[in-house]
Amino acid sequence: MIRLTPIVPGEMQPVIFIDGQIREGFVGGECAEGRGFPQWGMKIFAGDKVHWFRGDLNRYGERHSLCGRVYAVDRQIHLPGNYPRCKACEKALAVQKKHGIREE
């Protein structure tokens, strides 16, 4: 699989697949394996949105999204690719940045 354009979150992009066909769609990354959290990530079995996952784990070894709607163990969280981002997570990040909790 070869990406033909830079990844832009929320926008479909053309990709050349192994069979030589060009198809357009959303493309995600490989399993995050717990690296680099907090960060944007996508629960592999939960829909078509990317959420901001926190850095801390709960007592069951799961990470929760900032919006609180999604949680998963590290092996089920994949890198975001160009899937649309969760608006609630974006708003929560903006509030944190406004109040100096997070600098990005």
C-alpha positions in Angstrom: 0.0 0.0 0.0 1.4 3.4 -1.0 -0.1 6.7 0.1 -0.3 9.2 -2.7 -0.9 12.4 -0.7 0.0 13.6 2.8 -2.3 12.4 5.6 -4.8 15.1 6.6 -7.1 14.1 9.5 -10.7 13.8 8.5 -10.0 13.8 4.7 -10.1 10.7 2.5 -7.0 10.1 0.4 -6.1 8.0 -2.6 -3.9 4.9 -1.9 -2.3 2.4 -4.3 -2.9 -1.1 -3.0 -0.7 -4.2 -3.6 -3.0 -5.3 -6.5 -2.2 -2.0 -8.3 -5.7 -0.5 -7.8 -6.0 3.1 -6.6 -8.7 3.4 -4.0 -9.8 6.4 -1.9 -10.6 6.1 1.8 -9.4 6.5 5.4 -6.1 4.9 6.4 -5.0 4.1 9.9 -1.7 3.1 11.3 -0.4 0.1 13.1 -1.0 -0.8 16.7 0.3 2.0 19.0 1.4 -0.6 21.6 1.3 2.0 24.4 3.9 4.2 22.9 3.7 7.9 23.1 0.5 8.4 25.1 -1.2 10.8 25.6 -1.9 11.0 21.9 -4.6 10.6 19.2 -5.5 7.0 18.6 -8.3 4.8 17.3 -9.9 1.9 19.1 -9.7 -0.8 16.5 -13.2 -2.2 17.1 -15.1 1.0 17.8 -16.3 2.9 14.9 -14.7 5.5 12.6 -13.4 8.3 14.9 -10.1 9.0 16.4 -10.0 10.0 20.1 -7.4 11.6 22.3 -6.3 8.8 24.7 -4.8 9.7 28.1 -1.4 8.7 29.3 -2.5 7.0 32.5 -3.9 3.5 32.7 -6.8 2.4 34.9 -6.5 -0.6 37.2 -7.5 -2.9 34.4 -4.8 -1.7 32.1 -7.1 0.3 29.9 -6.7 3.9 28.6 -9.7 6.2 28.5 -10.3 8.9 25.9 -10.5 12.5 27.0 -14.2 12.7 26.1 -14.8 9.6 28.2 -16.7 7.7 25.5 -14.0 5.2 24.6 -11.6 3.0 26.5 -9.3 0.2 25.4 -6.2 -1.8 26.2 -3.1 -0.8 24.3 -3.2 -3.6 21.8 -6.6 -2.4 20.6 -5.5 1.2 20.1 -4.0 2.0 16.7 -2.3 5.1 15.3 -4.8 7.6 14.0 -4.0 7.9 10.3 -6.4 10.3 8.6 -9.7 9.3 10.2 -12.0 12.1 11.5 -11.2 13.3 15.0 -13.7 13.3 17.9 -15.1 16.8 18.3 -15.6 16.4 22.1 -11.9 15.4 22.5 -10.8 18.4 20.5 -12.9 20.7 22.7 -11.5 19.2 25.9 -8.0 19.7 24.6 -8.7 23.3 23.7 -10.0 23.9 27.2 -6.9 22.3 28.7 -4.7 24.5 26.5 -6.6 27.6 27.4 -6.2 27.0 31.1 -2.5 26.1 30.8 -2.9 22.4 31.6 -1.4 21.2 28.3 0.9 22.9 25.9 0.8 21.9 22.2 
